[in-house]
Amino acid sequence: MNFRKNGKTAVKTVLLLALTFSHYLYAATPEPEEAFNFNDTPLANPLEHPGWFKESFLDLRDDLKEALAADKKGIIVYFWQQRCPYCQKLMKVNFSLADIVTYTRRNFDLIPINIWGIDEVTDFQGNTLTERELSLREDTNFTPSLIFYDAEGAEALRLRGYYPPYKFRAALEYVADGHHKNETFARYLERAEGTLAFEPGELNDEPFFSPPPYALDRSRMSAEQPLAIFFERGECHACDILHAQPLQQPAINNLLQQFESIQLDIRSDTPILTPGGQRTTAKAWARELELFYTPSIIFFDKSGHEIIRVDSVVQFFRLRNVLNYISSRGYQNEPNYQSWRSNNRF
């Protein structure tokens, strides 16, 4: 979409109408079931990428210049690994859809970076480092991770993990249409959802969720267990799958016994005293955390510091490993989850 109107009011009106229509169209179209429900063990065979991905010399400055010369809006740096089932979902689900492929190619060049690679990359500041070093610097805990850079070389959006087609379409439009210059992605989606009618819906309950009141302050006195906050909402298919599948597995349930677990409705005004001692509500806290996907699980240590978040599609293998990473205190010696994973097999 490219709206060029005279007058700020007209521009805002057209953008809002376009966003509302786009959001409604995508939300009304059922997402492919395989986007949420799949076996996420490592792939038996190495992943293959589409031929239209850019064959880059890995100088991001040159990549951006070439993209702009082709009248594109920027570049996407895509961090991946060879046997990543979530990367495969991005290829086989999202990039099997003609509209997503067409829109991506028209607006961006996509540059793949192997998180274990040794090829040299030159970043926008002229620093030279290996693919692996860049991946560590950018804290790519989950693959696929995608960083969108706009025409000025500024980071416009970061996606951690795999997102289903609707969210991915919205991300593409958010950057291509320049909304990142004025608002967060979470606010962009929230603004569109505000025009739609949603039934409140019941949340999926679990016996390990602690009841309110939610006095979670750990800033004054350390807790006995790490904390897992489940941000969810009613009428959420991905939330239903999380509860019906991974959370029903004995291995996951056993690990969660080592956590204090809280479930929050991302749209509610439920009072919260956060792990850092701030009085707020579930909705306001979710905005502050810039959450835009449900379910999102954020993990805090015993002192109330965020360790890691899982705010994208997740199945058994990834969730189990993240819980092991925290319960074993692996994060204390290795802050990068992927580095810890490479040395620990559960």
Buried (B, 14 or more C-beta within 10 A) or exposed (E): EEBEEEEEEEEEEBBEEBBBEBBBEBBEEEBBEEBBBBEBEEBEEEBEBEEEBBEBEBBBEEBBEBBBEEEBBBBBBBBBBBBBBBBBBBBBBBBEBEEBBEBBBEBBBBBBBBBEBEEBBBBBEEEEBBBBBBBBEBBBBBBBBBBBBBBEBEBBBBBBBBBBBBBBBBBBBBBBBBBBEEEBBBBBBBBBBEEEEEEEBEBBEBEBBEEEEBEBBBBEEEBEEBBBBBBBBBEBBBBBBBBEBBBEEEBBBEBBEEBBBBBBBBBBEBEBBBBBEBEBBBBEBBBEBEBBBBBBBBBBBBBBEBBBBBBBBBBBBBBBBBBBBBBBEBBEEBBBBBBBBEEEEE
